[in-house]
Amino acid sequence: MQSLWNFPRKTTSVRLLLDICQEEHNIAPSTLLRGSHITPAQLNDPDSLIETAQEIRVIRNILAIIDQPLSLALKAGMRIHLPHYGLYGMAIMASSTVRHALETGVRFIELSWMFSRPRLEESDNKILIISDVDAFPEELRPFLLLRDLGAVMAVQKASFPTQRAKWHVSTTLAFSPEFAELEKMLESEVRYEQERHCISIPKSYAATVSPYGDPIAYERWCAECEKFLIERQSLTGVSGRIRQILQQGTACSPSMEQMAKLLGVHVRTLRRYLAHEEMNYQQLVQTHRHQLAEELLSTTNKPISVIAIELQYSEASSFTRSFKTFKGMTPKEFRETCQQEAP
């Protein structure tokens, strides 16, 4: 199983973060999207996929701007409802019991927006949902963990609306005054500075029968999740690594030889890998340039001629022709459309 850091994900969780930041802190989405290469068009496309690193950049922007972001993290997680998850949410809802729903959630966790990698452990009378946070930068852990916790709460309340969750939360985080509000939102006791981050629930509660459980529907949704997971994972091969390097690098169109060196392979090997994935290197680079162009056009006031230079086009007219072929409109028309749609 590959690291969750490498999995493509839909933009819904980013959109929900932007919504709550605008509602509660009056921060424009364009401010929080800076450096992420996520465009307004992607946010409005339910099928658009982004890399995990792009969402991390948005979260870093939030942490840099908002003084007390942890309650926002929990609220954002609680806004992720079952319909947002699509097939994954349907499989959880069709599960027979709380335990079954937990097992299903962990089984297909790569179809969610969670950053932690949860696992289940059992004791004599409890089930523990343990989150592995070792791979996360320390400054991101509180935000990511609390958003994941909020998402678990939201799924539980939607799947078992008549049952109050009987859980206890333990966290590696130290107590801070901001957590007082969080405990009220969680409706649960929280133990701080523990050895690991986990939720514990009694086995008696885990046996609670779901009002929506349906074994036939469950098998159908799980089969669809399996297929979708295979499709999603196929995006994380060599082409996925190239996308990540392009997003993190300073040059928007490195040569194939430069990219092969960054990947530690010979250029012939890179060409063979891409052929196996039915991908073309120049198309990957060009798509990245167009996505970067969308971001610069929608979030900055830079002249189009300057953007063309930054994207390494020989002249502005070449940039205009290329962008129109990709987007169906000129850079000027695209910028005007974004300005009209901005709140």
N, C-alpha and C positions, 0 to 999 in steps of 0.2 A: 504494500500500500504506500502510495506516495505521500509526501508531506502535505498537510493542508495548506501550507504557504503557496503551493504551486497550482492549486486547483482554480480553474476559471469559475466565475460566479456571476449571477445576474446582478443587475444594478439596483434592485429593489431596496436592499438594506442601506445603500448609500443615499438613495432618494429619501428614505424615511429619516435618516440622520439630518439631511439638509432641511427637510420640512420642519423638524422639531427645533433646529437651530434658528430658523427664520421666525418661527412662531414665538419662541421663548426669549430669544436674544437679538432678534432683528438683524441677523447676519445674512447677507446675500449669498446665494448658492455659489456664485462665481468666485467669491472669496475663498470658500472652502474647497473648491475644485482645483485651485492653483497647483500646478506641478503634478497633477494626477493623470493628465491626458484623458480625462473623462469629459465627454462633450454633453451639452444639453440634449442633443439628438439621441445619444445613447441612453440617457436617463428616461426618455420618453418611449424608448423601444423595449417592450417586455421581453424580447428574445435576445437583446444585446448582452454580450458577455464581457467581463473585465477580468484582469488578473488580480490576485489577492493583494499584491503590492500596491496596486492603484487605490484600493479601499484603505489600506494602511496609511497611504499619504493623506487621504481626506481626514482620517482620524488624527493624524499628527497635526494637521492644520487646526482641528477643533481644540486639541490640547494646548496649542500655542495661543489661542485666542480667548477661550473661556476659562475663567478663574476656577470654578468648581464644576468640573464636567462629569462627575461620577453619577449624580442623580440623573443627568441627561442620558448617560450610557444605559442605566437601568430602564428608563422610560422608553428609550429607543428600542431596546430588546423586547419590551412588552408590547410594542406596536407591531411586531412581526407576527401576524396571525397565520393560522393554518392555510387559508387560501393563497397567501403569498408564496408558500412553499411548493404549490402545484402538486405534482405526483407524490412527492415526499410527504406533504401534509395529508393527502388522502390516505396513504398507507398507514400513517400514525392513527388517523381517526378511525379507520376500519379495524384497528387492533382490538383484541378481545378484553384485555385487562390493562391496568396501569403498568404492570411488569412487562406485558407484551408490547405496549406502546414504547416503553423505555428501550427494550431490546431492538425494536424496529428503528427507533430514532438513532441509536448507536450504529446499527447495521448500515444505514444509508446516510451517515452524518455528512459525507462529502457532497450531498445535495443540499445542505443547509448553508447558512451564513456563519456558523459558529467557527471561531478561531481556535478554541481549545479542542483537544481530542479526548472526549469523554470515554470512560470505560466503567463497567459495572463490577462491583464486588459485593459479596454477601457475607453476613455474619449470622449468628444464630437467629436473630429477630429483626435484622435490618438489611436493607439494600442501599449500598453507597454508590452515588454517581460521582466519580472522581474526574477532575479536569486536569490534564497534563499541560502545564504552562511553561515548561523548561525552554521551549524554543522561542519564546517571546522576549523581546527587549524589555528590560525591567520597567522602563517608563510607560510602556503600553499596557502592562499586565492588568492594573486595576480597571481601566476602561473596558478592555476586551472581556475580562472575566465577568464584570457586572452586566455587560450587554448580553453575554451568553446566558447568564442567570435569568435576566429578564425574559429572554426568548423561551427558556424552559418553563418559566411561570406562565407565559401567555399560552403555550401549547397545552399545558396541564389544565388551565381554566377552560379552554375551548373544548378539550376532549372529554373532560369530566366536570361539566358545569354545576352539577348538584353536589359535588364532593369538595370539601375544603381540604387543600393539601396539608398533610400532616408531616411536614419536613423540618429539618434543622440544617442550618447552613454553617459550615466551617470554612474559614478562609485564611490564607497565609498573610493577608494584608493586615497592617496595623490599624487600630481604631483611629478615626479622625472625626471631628465634629460633624462633617458632612454625612457620616454614616447614620446619624440619628434619624434623619428623614428616610433613609433607605430602609431601615428596619421597619418603619411604619408601612412602607410600600410593600415590603416582602411579607408582612404579617407573619414573621417568623423570628425566632431567636437566632442571633448570629454570634459565633465564637471567633474571635480574632487571634492572629498570630499563631495559628495552628500549623502543623507539619505539612498539611496539604489542603487544597481547595476542594470541597466536596459537599454534596447534599445527601443527607441520610433520610430515609423514609421507612416506616415500619412495614414488615412483610404483610401484615394484615391489611394495610392500605394498598399495597402493591397488588393485592388480590382483587381489588375493586373492579367490578365488571363494567365495561364501557357501554353507555347507552347507544353508541353508534357501531358497535362491533358487528362485523359481517365477514365471515370466513371466505366466502366466494369473492366478494369485492376486494378483500385483503390480498388474496393470491393474485388477482388481476393487477392491483396497483403495485405490488412488489415486483411482478414480472416487468411492468413498465419502468419501474425505478432501476431495475437491473440493466435494461437496455439503455436508458438515459445515462446511467452512470458510466457505462462503457463508452458512449459517445463523448461524454464530458472529459473522461480521462484521456481520450485520444488527442485532446487538444494540449496535452502537457508533455508531448514528446520533444524532439529537437526544435520544432517550430515554436513550441511554447517557450523554450529556453531562449530562443532568439528574440521573441517578443519582449521577454523580461529584460534582456540586455539592452534592447533598443529603448525601452521606457526609462531605464536607469542611466543610460549613457548620455554623453554630451553631444556626440555626433549623431545626426538623425539618419544618415545614409552611409554607414561604413561599407567598405567593399566586402565581397564574400571572403577574400583572403584575410582581411582584418577580423571578420567574425569567426572564421575557423580558428584563428590564433586565440581569440578570447575563449572559445569553447575547448581549446586544447586538442584539436583534431586537424588532420590534413584536409585541405580544401576538397580533394576528391572524396574523402570520407563524408564530409558534410554534404556534398552534392548527392551522394548515394543515400544518406539518411533522409534527406528532403524528398528525394524521388520515391522512397518507400512510403512516406507520408503523403505523397501526391501534392507536395507543396513546391512553390517556386520562390527562390530567395528574393528576387527583385520585387515580386508581388508583396512579400512580407514587408520589405523596406518601404515600398510605395504606400501601402496601407498605413503604416506607422506615420509617414510624412503627412498623409491626409488627415489622420486623427489629430496630430499635433497642430496642423493648420486650423482645424475646427476649434481647438482649444484657444489658440492665439486670437482667432477672429472673434470668438464669443466672449472671451474674458479680458481682452486688452484693447486698447485704442491705437495700437501700433499701425502705422501706414501699411497698406498691402505690399508696397515695394520693399519695406523693411522685413516683413514676414517672409517674402520670397527669398531674400538673401539669407535669413536665418535658416530656412529650410533647404538651402544650398541649390536653389534654382539659378540658372544662368541669367535669367531676366524675369521681370514680373509677368510678362505675357505668357511665358512658358508655365509659370505657376498657375495663372488663370485658366489656361487650356486644360492642364492636368486636373485641377480642382473641379472644373465644370464636368469633365468626363466622369470623375468619381462621384460627384454629388448631384449633378443635374442642374447646378446653378453656379454663377460666378462667385468668387470670394466676397465681392461687394454685396451681392444679393443675399448670400448666406448671413453676413453680418447684420444686414438690415432686418432679416427675418428674426434673428436672435434678439435684437433690440426691441422688436415689436412684441415678442413673447415674454420678455423679462418683466417681472412684477414691478 
